[in-house]
Amino acid sequence: MFKKILVPIDPAEPAFAEDALAKAGQLAKDYKSKVHLLAVCPEVQSFVASQLPKGFQEKEIVETKSMLQGVADKLGIGSDLVSAEVRVGVVDSEVIDAAKDSGSDLIVMTSHKPGLSTYFIGSHAAHIVRHAPCSVMVLRGEA
């Protein structure tokens, strides 16, 4: 049914993706799918970067890659079926672009329950659902 499943993971809150990872892992086992893990680090603006330690963004990317490798190891579907990628930019755009670039036919992600602010400014999940090039499964988180 699904050949490639994209799972976006927030590097600042990787535990929040546990439900999405469990669902993607189960779908991968059921359909012999590949899973593509994605973490998006926000781009540090130059005026902010000047106040941060030298190499901050590079260190963040290295640490995020390490975190994704740990997540991949815990999926239990075999390393040949899991790939991981770190991008820098705006979450919504990078998830949509990664889905296109990786040839994903399903995005599995977790979303916070909507609050009043979500209705006014939107959410990453809502934007991804509206603009994704493939099906999107949104699992509702606890918080």
N, C-alpha and C positions, 0 to 999 in steps of 0.2 A: 504494500500500500504506500508506504513512505520510504524513499531511498536515502534521503539525507535530511537530518533534523538539526536545526540550529537552536542552540540554547544560549541566550545572552545571560551573562553573570555580572552583577555589579561588583567590581573589585573592592569597594568599600563595605559591602555587605554580602559576601559569598554564601553565607548560611541561608539567606533569604531564597536562594535558588534551589534549595534541597528538594522541594516538591516537583519542580520542573525537571530537575536532574533524574529523579526517581521515575517520573513519567516517560521521559526521553529514553532512559535506560530500558524500561519495560517495552516500549515501542520498538526499540532497536533489537531487542531479543526476539520479539514476536515477528517482526518483519525483516530481520537481518539488515537493518538500516545502519547507516553511518551517522555518527553524531559529531557535529562541529560546535565546539565551545567557543564563545566569544566574550571577551571583556573589553570594555571601552573606557579608556582613561581620558578624563577631560583635558582638553588642551590648555596649557598654562599660558596666559597672555603675557606679553613681553614685560609690561609694567609690574606684573605680579612676580614673574620669573626673576626679576632683578632683586627681589627681596628674599628669595628662596636660596637654599644652599646650591652651589654649583653641581650640575648633574642630577638635579632633583627628578626631572621628567624621565631621564634614562633609568635611574634607579627604580622609579615607580613601575616602569615597563618591565624591567627584569623581575621585580618582585611579583608582578601580576602574572607573568609567564610561569613562574614557579608555582603560584597558587593554582593556575589552570592545570598544570601538570599533576598536581596533587588531586585535583577534582577528577581528572581523566583516569587516574590510577584507581580511584574508588568506584568508578562506574561499573566495573565488572563485566565489560562486554568485549574486552580484548583490545590491545593497543592499535591493531590494524584497522579498527572500526572507529577510532576516535582521533579527531584533529583539534587543534586549539590555535587561537589567534588573538592577538592583542592589537587593538586599533586606538588611535588617538583622535578625538573629535567630539562631535555632538552625538549623544547616545542614539537618538531616533534615526538619524541619517546613517550612522555607521552600521546599525543593525540591519536596516533595509538594504544598504549596499552590500553587506556581508552575505545576506540571503541571496541576492542576485549573483554575486561573485562566486559563491560556493556551490551554486546550483541547488540550494535547499528547497525542498517542497513542503516543509513544515517548520514553523518557529514555535517552540514551546517555551513559555515564559511565565513568571510569577508577577502578579501585580498587587499593590496595596489596595485595600478597600477604598473606594472613592470618598473623598471628603468635599467640603464646600469649595476649597481652593481648586480642586480638580475640575469642577464644573466651569470655573472662570478661566483657568489657564491651561487646562488639558493635562494629560499625562503622557509619559513615554509610551506606555502600552497602548493607549488610545490612538496615538499617532501611528504607531507601528501597525496596528490592526487596519487602519484606514489606508495605509500606503504600501503595505508589504506585497511583494510579487508572488506570494504563496499563502497557503493556509496558515492561520495563527491560532494556537491553543493558549488561552490565558487562564492560568490557575490563580484563584484568589488566595492571597496570603492571610495570615492571622491579623497583622497590624495594618 
